[in-house]
Amino acid sequence: MVTLRPMIQHEFADFLTNEIKGYAEWITHAYKLPPERALATAKEQLSYKYKDGIDTKNQYIFIVENSNQQKIGIVAYSIQIEDQSAWIDVIEIEKAHRQQGYGKHVLDLVETRLKQHDINHIVLHVYKENEIAQSLYKKQGYRVISHIMTKQLNYTFNE
């Protein structure tokens, strides 16, 4: 059993720092940008996305807790009222608690909350390499609707 507890202000700074770091790593990997440039891009984009912190309109950030009220993960999503959709921005279960069914429970709780907002569909991004998450999402009824492809033209940065 898991519960979703709304993130409180003092937890947000760590959340944003970790999200910026992870997004910058992804940008570096996906687009072959130098880490400094990727970090600047990630900071700019996520600082705008969460411009009002935990009070940002239509952004919902939760701490995932187990039955002992121990933090085991984070989930964040945004709602686009105009097209009745939601985007799961973050769903992360800490490594020690993975593959124990918590991800499924979190998705179920998020879907229940979204139905209360009259949301008709959910979108999320999953890394190509994350086969475990892809399997979970497929079992939960998600389907692949696109692939992002990139081609590097000119770069000097090497991983």
Phi, psi and omega in degrees: 000136176230158174230157176251120178250127179304136178296142177256163191308313185291344177275339187295321182301315178294318178302309183296318178301314180293321179294318179298314180300312181295320180292320178297320178297318179295316179300316179300314182292312187286321187249003178057035177274150174301145184306322181296318180291319178297319179296317178297318179296314180298316179300314182299310184293315183283330175295324176289315182303318181251044188300333178249027178060222182290349179263010180297129183302134177065016174249132183231122183234127184232148168270131176270125180238145176276186184295343177268009183061030176268134178293126178234001180175187180218145170223138177222140177215160177234149182246135173249096185302317187300327178245016176052044180234164176224151178239121173279110183279321183217132166217110185221122174255132181302146187309318183295345184246007182285158178060035177237012178091357182294321180301316178299315180297320179297314178300318178299316180295318179297314180300319178299315179296319182292324177298328178292339177263011182060037178278135183262334179209156183239140177238144173210162177248138175227136179296142181306322183283346186271074185292328179296314179295318179302318179297316178301312183297319178298318178297331180272003175099006177281151178226153179284129178243349177196166173232140175264129179238144178228157174218125180274128180266301182227120175204155178243349181286133175240136179289000000 
